[in-house]
């Protein structure tokens, strides 16, 4: 890890404005993780947890968002996951995860990446890994097509609009992130 890699994440976080107390707490905890650990990207960091990158993927009109049905967690989520060894840029990791999980290529919504949301959430113990937390950096990405299909770790993919997303049993942090999309 280099100072510039940490500073890249810090710059993203410094420009982010939480919309509620939960997101404010997540932001504070992510900054503390960066302060306290040499390699916050390492998926072997279980106490307290490690950085992850995900994406709220929207269609070109910003009227629909893509959700995946996650195989291990058995629930609808946004695409995303762990940084690969040596991978340090959240937008790169998020776009790679989207491609692996949905086969969709994505782009930024404008001239620069947009950190849409931050969320710290628990992950249950699984296959020799203890329960831990993901310190998730959620980027906004735009799909280059609507031809999503289930990929790595994904059992299904689903495009949803604002009305439908409000009716789904989604994680509160994901509902918050989607609400930001619908008001952009």
TATA-V772546 format. One record per helix or strand of 2 or more residues. SS is the DSSP state (~ for helix, > for strand). FROM is the first residue (numbers start at 1). LEN is the number of residues. If there is no record, write none. Layout:
ss = [SS | SS]
from = [FROM | FROM]
len = [LEN | LEN]
This chain:
ss = [~ | ~ | > | > | > | > | ~ | > | > | > | > | ~ | ~]
from = [3 | 21 | 49 | 65 | 75 | 79 | 90 | 106 | 114 | 132 | 154 | 162 | 172]
len = [12 | 16 | 10 | 6 | 3 | 4 | 13 | 3 | 10 | 12 | 7 | 6 | 11]
